[in-house]
Amino acid sequence: MTMRTSLSLSAALILLAGCAVGPDFKTPEPPAVTSYTRDQLPVQTASAPAEHGAAQRFVSDLDIPGDWWHVFHSEPLSKLVRDSLAANPNLTAAQAALRVAHENTLAQRGFYYPSVNAELNASRNLTPTEALSPAGPTGNPYYSLITPQLNVSFVPDVWGANRRAVESLAAQEQSQRFQLEATYLTLTSNVVTGAVQEASLRGQIVATQDTIKVETSLLGILNRQLNLGQAAGADVAAQQAALAQAQLLLPPLQKQLDQQRDALTALAGRYPSEEIEATFDLQGLALATDLPLSIPSKLVSQRPDVRQAEENLHAASAQIGQAIAARIPQITLTADIGNGASAANNLFTPGTNFWTIAAGVTGPLFDGFTLLHKQRAAQAAFNQAAAQYKATVISAFQNVADTLRALQSDADALKAASALEAAAKRSLDIVQRQLQLGQVAYPLLLNAQNTYQQARLSLVQAEASRLADTAALFQALGGGWWNRDQQLLADRARSPGDVD
């Protein structure tokens, strides 16, 4: 092989291989921060002598399980999560959207290969003998023409336009995959927080019902004292008003509970008339004592929303290459191979074959600067995606920081609420005994009642907040999706409504 032949072959290979114009995408570096908050947080939260008052420890870089909701040790909750994952239509829609993105990527890959089309034409013709001689050797003006042919066309990806298109669509597919993960995480988190909210409402209803019982009992005591001349009618009227006020708190709580049940039922993919069977109370939910705290540099790889923003940035980068390639001349190769005969039994006989091989170059000369502005638009879109990525990362770090502060603050609040409830209960018990002995005035009792009622409700709400904060932390850190079977989620069996 001569040097000239080698150079020609190398040039041909380079022409076929081409080069992808435009920027090559690089994954953004994680933020150069080492903590989520300015001040160093304690290694654990405060504790309180309450059912959900245990101290929670922050364990650095503790991995997050894919089924993180099991930390609440509630089988009814776990079953509701499973039912919701199986039937929630938003998750099903996200899975279908991922399949759409995947098929679009595969479709774009098809442009790497030649396009081959088959064509068959058959005609019966009459020759105008006054103007033309008959086409056949017999002089018959009637003749047939059968023409099968094969058309092959190919556009070599010299400048990488198709590679950038595939790259962009593949990035959009990955973006949709992380959108699916975000939908999964949002669904499971909403189910858990919805169950905690239901438990909180049930606890508040029980506390209010207990208050109503106490108020009713005190009204009975005052009525007896009134009959004995030991209490004033004004005190009885005031107690009647206190009882009515306590009873007034019950309907709004019951309304909220009913609406929360409807919300959980909808998350499970059911209609309100098909209400879920499971019910939740605070006693049935455990508080996790060891909490994960991922190092900041890992957060960007764990959060589905950040990963989705990164893939959007990747797609925008590849689209710059597409816009640049559109301004460069493109090469087209075509070939037609066929056969023409007057009868089917004459096809492929000598003298009936034909072929054509052609090559062309097409490039814009003047388009009113349309392609230039499209390239600039692609570059601006990349800058937009970069800013959106940074905003998503900042929001993710803020989310974790807010949750960590809430865990600390709500633990302190539970400690204070527990102390207040205990003190208010002792005070109310003392005042009730003194009232029965006629040693205190009724206004002192009324004040003790109000204090204890508010303390009971605050305690229930504080316990629920700690459970909700725990779920929020798992959500803020990404939900452990990397510890689940990704393919199982992506390739979940199609619903009966899907078609092939």
RODOBA-86984 format. One line per 4 residues: number of its first residue (from 1); their letters; for each residue x, y, z of C-alpha. Coordinates in nm, 2 decimals, padded with zeros to 4 digits. Last residue first. Layout:
REM RODOBA-86984
NUM) A) X/Y/Z; ... .
END
This chain:
REM RODOBA-86984
500) DVDG) -04.82/-00.20/02.18; -05.11/-00.06/02.38; -05.13/00.06/02.75; -05.47/00.06/02.92 .
496) PSRA) -05.41/-00.26/03.10; -05.11/-00.10/03.29; -04.77/-00.17/03.17; -04.54/-00.38/03.38 .
492) RDAL) -04.27/-00.17/03.56; -03.97/-00.12/03.35; -03.84/00.20/03.52; -03.92/00.09/03.87 .
488) LQQD) -03.78/-00.26/03.83; -03.48/-00.12/03.65; -03.39/00.09/03.94; -03.39/-00.19/04.20 .
484) RNWW) -03.36/00.02/04.52; -03.06/00.14/04.71; -02.99/00.43/04.48; -03.34/00.56/04.56 .
480) GGGL) -03.23/00.63/04.92; -03.49/00.90/04.99; -03.29/01.19/04.85; -03.15/01.36/05.15 .
476) AQFL) -03.44/01.60/05.18; -03.69/01.31/05.17; -03.52/01.13/05.46; -03.51/01.46/05.65 .
472) AATD) -03.87/01.53/05.59; -03.98/01.19/05.72; -03.79/01.26/06.05; -03.94/01.61/06.06 .
468) ALRS) -04.29/01.46/06.03; -04.23/01.23/06.33; -04.09/01.52/06.54; -04.39/01.73/06.44 .
464) AEAQ) -04.63/01.47/06.55; -04.49/01.47/06.90; -04.51/01.85/06.91; -04.87/01.85/06.79 .
460) VLSL) -04.97/01.60/07.06; -04.79/01.80/07.33; -04.94/02.13/07.21; -05.29/01.99/07.23 .
456) RAQQ) -05.24/01.86/07.58; -05.09/02.19/07.69; -05.37/02.40/07.54; -05.63/02.20/07.74 .
452) YTNQ) -05.42/02.21/08.06; -05.39/02.59/08.05; -05.76/02.64/07.97; -05.86/02.41/08.27 .
448) ANLL) -05.62/02.58/08.51; -05.77/02.92/08.42; -06.12/02.80/08.47; -06.03/02.65/08.81 .
444) LPYA) -05.89/02.98/08.92; -06.20/03.16/08.80; -06.41/02.91/09.02; -06.28/03.03/09.36 .
440) VQGL) -06.08/02.81/09.58; -06.12/02.62/09.91; -06.47/02.48/09.86; -06.36/02.13/09.93 .
436) QLQR) -06.46/02.02/09.58; -06.28/02.33/09.44; -05.96/02.24/09.63; -05.96/01.89/09.47 .
432) QVID) -06.02/02.04/09.13; -05.74/02.30/09.19; -05.49/02.04/09.28; -05.57/01.82/08.98 .
428) LSRK) -05.56/02.12/08.75; -05.21/02.22/08.88; -05.07/01.87/08.85; -05.21/01.84/08.49 .
424) AAAE) -05.07/02.19/08.40; -04.72/02.09/08.53; -04.72/01.77/08.33; -04.84/01.93/08.02 .
420) LASA) -04.59/02.22/08.05; -04.30/01.98/08.10; -04.40/01.78/07.79; -04.46/02.09/07.59 .
416) AKLA) -04.11/02.22/07.68; -03.94/01.89/07.58; -04.15/01.87/07.27; -04.05/02.22/07.17 .
412) DADS) -03.68/02.14/07.22; -03.72/01.84/06.99; -03.91/02.06/06.75; -03.62/02.31/06.74 .
408) QLAR) -03.35/02.05/06.68; -03.54/01.85/06.41; -03.66/02.18/06.25; -03.30/02.31/06.23 .
404) LTDA) -03.20/01.99/06.05; -03.50/02.02/05.82; -03.43/02.38/05.73; -03.06/02.29/05.65 .
400) VNQF) -03.17/02.00/05.43; -03.41/02.21/05.23; -03.16/02.50/05.21; -02.90/02.25/05.06 .
396) ASIV) -03.16/02.14/04.80; -03.26/02.49/04.72; -02.90/02.59/04.66; -02.86/02.29/04.43 .
392) TAKY) -03.18/02.37/04.24; -03.08/02.73/04.20; -02.74/02.62/04.06; -02.91/02.39/03.81 .
388) QAAA) -03.15/02.67/03.71; -02.86/02.90/03.64; -02.69/02.63/03.43; -03.01/02.56/03.25 .
384) QNFA) -03.05/02.93/03.16; -02.69/02.95/03.04; -02.75/02.65/02.82; -03.07/02.81/02.69 .
380) AQAA) -02.86/03.12/02.60; -02.62/02.90/02.40; -02.91/02.73/02.22; -03.05/03.08/02.14 .
376) RQKH) -02.72/03.19/02.00; -02.72/02.88/01.78; -03.07/02.96/01.67; -02.97/03.31/01.60 .
372) LLTF) -02.69/03.19/01.37; -02.93/02.95/01.20; -03.18/03.22/01.11; -02.91/03.47/01.00 .
368) GDFL) -03.14/03.57/00.70; -03.08/03.23/00.56; -02.79/03.29/00.32; -02.55/03.03/00.19 .
364) PGTV) -02.67/02.73/00.38; -02.50/02.40/00.29; -02.59/02.09/00.09; -02.33/01.85/-00.05 .
360) GAAI) -02.44/01.57/-00.28; -02.34/01.22/-00.37; -02.50/00.99/-00.63; -02.52/00.63/-00.74 .
356) TWFN) -02.77/00.52/-00.99; -02.87/00.17/-01.10; -03.04/-00.01/-01.38; -03.12/-00.37/-01.47 .
352) TGPT) -03.33/-00.49/-01.77; -03.05/-00.57/-02.01; -03.00/-00.92/-01.90; -03.30/-01.08/-01.73 .
348) FLNN) -03.39/-00.96/-01.38; -03.76/-00.93/-01.46; -03.87/-01.09/-01.79; -04.11/-01.33/-01.63 .
344) AASA) -04.29/-01.03/-01.47; -04.36/-00.87/-01.80; -04.26/-00.55/-01.97; -03.94/-00.52/-01.77 .
340) GNGI) -03.76/-00.27/-01.55; -03.51/-00.35/-01.28; -03.38/-00.15/-00.98; -03.09/-00.01/-00.78 .
336) DATL) -03.10/00.35/-00.66; -02.81/00.49/-00.45; -02.79/00.80/-00.24; -02.51/00.97/-00.03 .
332) TIQP) -02.57/01.31/00.13; -02.30/01.53/00.27; -02.39/01.83/00.50; -02.25/02.18/00.49 .
328) IRAA) -02.21/02.34/00.83; -02.47/02.57/00.99; -02.68/02.29/01.12; -02.37/02.15/01.30 .
324) IAQG) -02.35/02.46/01.52; -02.72/02.42/01.63; -02.67/02.05/01.70; -02.36/02.12/01.90 .
320) IQAS) -02.55/02.38/02.11; -02.82/02.12/02.16; -02.57/01.89/02.33; -02.51/02.15/02.61 .
316) AAHL) -02.89/02.20/02.66; -02.92/01.82/02.71; -02.64/01.82/02.96; -02.80/02.11/03.15 .
312) NEEA) -03.13/01.92/03.16; -02.94/01.62/03.29; -02.80/01.83/03.57; -03.14/01.96/03.66 .
308) QRVD) -03.27/01.60/03.68; -02.98/01.51/03.91; -03.06/01.80/04.13; -03.43/01.71/04.15 .
304) PRQS) -03.34/01.34/04.22; -03.12/01.44/04.52; -02.85/01.19/04.59; -02.57/01.30/04.35 .
300) VLKS) -02.60/01.67/04.47; -02.61/01.56/04.83; -02.28/01.37/04.82; -02.06/01.68/04.86 .
296) PISL) -02.27/01.79/05.15; -02.19/01.48/05.37; -02.51/01.28/05.42; -02.67/01.30/05.76 .
292) PLDT) -02.86/00.98/05.84; -03.08/00.97/06.16; -03.04/00.72/06.44; -03.32/00.75/06.70 .
288) ALAL) -03.61/00.67/06.47; -03.95/00.76/06.63; -04.20/00.48/06.62; -04.56/00.51/06.48 .
284) GQLD) -04.85/00.31/06.62; -04.89/00.52/06.94; -04.92/00.83/06.73; -05.24/00.71/06.56 .
280) FTAE) -05.30/00.58/06.21; -05.59/00.41/06.04; -05.57/00.14/05.77; -05.87/00.05/05.56 .
276) IEES) -05.84/00.30/05.28; -06.15/00.48/05.16; -06.32/00.35/04.84; -06.59/00.62/04.84 .
272) PYRG) -06.31/00.88/04.82; -06.18/00.73/04.50; -05.86/00.53/04.50; -05.51/00.57/04.37 .
268) ALAT) -05.34/00.52/04.71; -05.26/00.89/04.71; -05.63/00.96/04.67; -05.71/00.75/04.98 .
264) LADR) -05.45/00.94/05.18; -05.60/01.27/05.07; -05.96/01.15/05.16; -05.84/01.04/05.50 .
260) QQDL) -05.68/01.39/05.55; -06.02/01.54/05.46; -06.20/01.33/05.72; -05.94/01.42/05.98 .
256) QKQL) -05.96/01.79/05.90; -06.34/01.78/05.94; -06.30/01.60/06.27; -06.07/01.86/06.39 .
252) PPLL) -06.31/02.14/06.28; -06.60/01.96/06.46; -06.42/01.91/06.80; -06.31/02.26/06.89 .
248) LQAQ) -06.66/02.38/06.95; -06.71/02.11/07.22; -06.43/02.28/07.42; -06.60/02.62/07.39 .
244) ALAA) -06.94/02.47/07.49; -06.78/02.33/07.80; -06.62/02.66/07.89; -06.96/02.84/07.83 .
240) QQAA) -07.13/02.59/08.07; -06.86/02.65/08.32; -06.92/03.03/08.30; -07.29/02.97/08.35 .
236) VDAG) -07.22/02.76/08.66; -06.99/03.02/08.80; -07.25/03.29/08.75; -07.50/03.08/08.93 .
232) AAQG) -07.28/03.10/09.24; -07.15/02.80/09.42; -07.19/02.66/09.78; -07.57/02.70/09.80 .
228) LNLQ) -07.62/02.32/09.81; -07.80/02.32/09.48; -07.52/02.54/09.34; -07.26/02.29/09.48 .
224) RNLI) -07.43/02.01/09.29; -07.44/02.22/08.97; -07.07/02.30/09.02; -06.97/01.94/09.05 .
220) GLLS) -07.18/01.85/08.74; -07.01/02.13/08.54; -06.68/02.00/08.66; -06.76/01.65/08.52 .
216) TEVK) -06.86/01.80/08.18; -06.54/02.01/08.16; -06.34/01.70/08.24; -06.52/01.49/07.97 .
212) ITDQ) -06.49/01.78/07.72; -06.12/01.79/07.79; -06.09/01.42/07.73; -06.27/01.47/07.40 .
208) TAVI) -06.03/01.75/07.31; -05.73/01.53/07.39; -05.88/01.24/07.18; -05.94/01.47/06.89 .
204) QGRL) -05.59/01.61/06.91; -05.44/01.26/06.91; -05.66/01.17/06.61; -05.54/01.48/06.43 .
200) SAEQ) -05.18/01.40/06.50; -05.22/01.04/06.38; -05.38/01.17/06.06; -05.09/01.42/06.01 .
196) VAGT) -04.84/01.13/06.06; -05.02/00.92/05.80; -05.02/01.22/05.56; -04.65/01.27/05.63 .
192) VVNS) -04.58/00.91/05.54; -04.80/00.91/05.23; -04.67/01.24/05.11; -04.31/01.11/05.15 .
188) TLTL) -04.39/00.80/04.95; -04.54/01.01/04.67; -04.28/01.27/04.67; -04.00/01.01/04.65 .
184) YTAE) -04.16/00.82/04.37; -04.23/01.14/04.18; -03.87/01.25/04.23; -03.75/00.91/04.10 .
180) LQFR) -03.97/00.95/03.80; -03.83/01.29/03.74; -03.49/01.13/03.77; -03.57/00.90/03.49 .
176) QSQE) -03.72/01.19/03.29; -03.38/01.37/03.32; -03.21/01.05/03.21; -03.43/01.04/02.90 .
172) QAAL) -03.36/01.41/02.84; -02.99/01.33/02.86; -03.03/01.05/02.61; -03.23/01.29/02.39 .
168) SEVA) -02.94/01.55/02.40; -02.67/01.28/02.34; -02.87/01.14/02.05; -02.90/01.49/01.89 .
164) RRNA) -02.53/01.55/01.96; -02.44/01.23/01.79; -02.68/01.32/01.50; -02.51/01.65/01.44 .
160) GWVD) -02.16/01.50/01.48; -01.99/01.70/01.21; -01.95/01.41/00.96; -02.26/01.22/01.06 .
156) PVFS) -02.28/01.06/00.72; -02.62/01.11/00.56; -02.73/00.79/00.39; -02.98/00.70/00.13 .
152) VNLQ) -03.06/00.36/-00.03; -03.35/00.31/-00.28; -03.43/-00.03/-00.40; -03.63/-00.09/-00.72 .
148) PTIL) -03.90/-00.30/-00.87; -04.03/-00.17/-01.21; -04.30/-00.35/-01.41; -04.40/-00.19/-01.74 .
144) SYYP) -04.68/-00.32/-01.96; -04.75/-00.25/-02.33; -05.04/-00.16/-02.56; -04.94/00.00/-02.89 .
140) NGTP) -04.86/-00.35/-03.03; -04.58/-00.31/-03.28; -04.43/-00.65/-03.19; -04.10/-00.51/-03.08 .
136) GAPS) -04.26/-00.31/-02.80; -04.23/00.07/-02.75; -04.48/00.15/-03.03; -04.37/00.44/-03.25 .
132) LAET) -04.47/00.78/-03.13; -04.69/01.07/-03.24; -04.98/00.90/-03.43; -04.91/00.58/-03.24 .
128) PTLN) -05.00/00.73/-02.91; -04.86/00.44/-02.70; -05.11/00.29/-02.45; -04.98/00.18/-02.11 .
124) RSAN) -05.04/-00.07/-01.83; -04.84/00.01/-01.52; -04.66/-00.16/-01.23; -04.44/00.01/-00.97 .
120) LEAN) -04.26/-00.16/-00.68; -04.06/00.03/-00.43; -03.83/-00.08/-00.15; -03.67/00.17/00.09 .
116) VSPY) -03.34/00.16/00.27; -03.23/00.43/00.51; -02.86/00.41/00.60; -02.76/00.38/00.97 .
112) YFGR) -02.67/00.64/01.23; -03.02/00.79/01.18; -03.16/00.50/01.38; -03.01/00.64/01.70 .
108) QALT) -03.28/00.91/01.69; -03.55/00.64/01.73; -03.37/00.48/02.02; -03.37/00.82/02.20 .
104) NEHA) -03.73/00.88/02.13; -03.81/00.53/02.26; -03.64/00.61/02.59; -03.82/00.94/02.63 .
100) VRLA) -04.16/00.79/02.57; -04.08/00.51/02.82; -03.98/00.77/03.08; -04.31/00.95/03.02 .
96) AQAA) -04.50/00.62/03.08; -04.32/00.57/03.41; -04.41/00.93/03.51; -04.78/00.86/03.42 .
92) TLNP) -04.78/00.55/03.63; -04.64/00.74/03.92; -04.90/01.01/03.89; -05.17/00.74/03.86 .
88) NAAL) -05.10/00.60/04.21; -05.19/00.23/04.20; -04.89/00.01/04.28; -04.68/00.27/04.46 .
84) SDRV) -04.98/00.37/04.67; -05.05/00.01/04.77; -04.69/-00.04/04.87; -04.70/00.29/05.08 .
80) LKSL) -05.02/00.18/05.24; -04.87/-00.15/05.33; -04.57/00.02/05.49; -04.80/00.24/05.69 .
76) PESH) -05.01/-00.05/05.81; -04.68/-00.24/05.90; -04.56/00.04/06.12; -04.20/00.03/06.24 .
72) FVHW) -04.14/00.41/06.17; -03.79/00.33/06.03; -03.97/00.12/05.76; -04.04/00.45/05.58 .
68) WDGP) -03.68/00.43/05.45; -03.76/00.17/05.18; -03.46/00.25/04.97; -03.24/00.25/05.28 .
64) IDLD) -03.03/00.56/05.35; -02.66/00.52/05.41; -02.51/00.69/05.72; -02.27/00.96/05.60 .
60) SVFR) -02.26/01.13/05.94; -02.49/00.98/06.21; -02.72/01.25/06.36; -02.86/01.12/06.69 .
56) QAAG) -03.22/01.16/06.78; -03.30/01.20/07.15; -03.61/01.01/07.27; -03.93/01.21/07.32 .
52) HEAP) -04.18/01.02/07.11; -04.37/00.88/07.41; -04.28/01.17/07.64; -04.02/01.23/07.90 .
48) ASAT) -03.82/01.46/07.67; -03.49/01.44/07.48; -03.29/01.72/07.31; -03.14/01.65/06.97 .
44) QVPL) -02.81/01.48/06.88; -02.46/01.56/06.75; -02.52/01.93/06.81; -02.53/02.15/06.50 .
40) QDRT) -02.22/02.35/06.39; -02.32/02.70/06.31; -02.33/02.82/05.95; -02.56/02.54/05.85 .
36) YSTV) -02.53/02.26/05.58; -02.17/02.18/05.63; -01.85/02.12/05.43; -01.90/02.36/05.14 .
32) APPE) -01.72/02.36/04.80; -02.04/02.30/04.60; -02.03/01.98/04.39; -01.85/02.01/04.06 .
28) PTKF) -02.06/02.03/03.75; -02.06/01.73/03.52; -01.87/01.81/03.20; -02.04/01.83/02.87 .
24) DPGV) -01.84/01.84/02.55; -01.90/02.18/02.38; -01.99/02.20/02.01; -01.89/02.00/01.71 .
20) ACGA) -01.89/01.62/01.71; -01.61/01.50/01.48; -01.65/01.28/01.18; -01.61/00.90/01.17 .
16) LLIL) -01.69/00.88/00.81; -01.47/01.17/00.71; -01.19/01.05/00.94; -01.22/00.71/00.78 .
12) AASL) -01.20/00.86/00.43; -00.90/01.07/00.52; -00.72/00.77/00.66; -00.79/00.57/00.34 .
8) SLST) -00.66/00.86/00.13; -00.35/00.89/00.35; -00.29/00.52/00.32; -00.33/00.53/-00.06 .
4) RMTM) -00.09/00.82/-00.09; 00.17/00.64/00.13; 00.14/00.34/-00.10; 00.00/00.00/00.00 .
END
